[in-house]
Amino acid sequence: MSPELQDMVLRVSVRHRIEHGRLPAVQPKQILAGYGTGRLCAVCDQPITSAQAEYLAEDFERDRQLCFHSLCHAAWQSECSGQ
C-alpha cells in the first residue's frame, strides 16, 4: 500500500472513530512516547510491538488511556487539527 493510500485509510478510520465516540476529537495537552508494550492501537486495532514506537494519550473525559502507532497518531493529530 502506498504511503498516501495508507494515510487516507488511517484518516478515514480516525474520522469514523471520532464520529462514533471511540476517539476524542481533541487531543490532550500531553502525549507520552516509548517502546510498544503489545497494547492495541486505538486507530488500527493492531498490537504495538516492542520494536515500534507507542504514543500514549490520556482520555480524561472517558477515564482511559489511548495507545497509537506513530502513523496512526499522526492521522489522529491531523484530523483533530482539521487539516
Order of alpha helices (4+ residues) and beta strands (2+ residues): alpha-beta-beta-beta-alpha
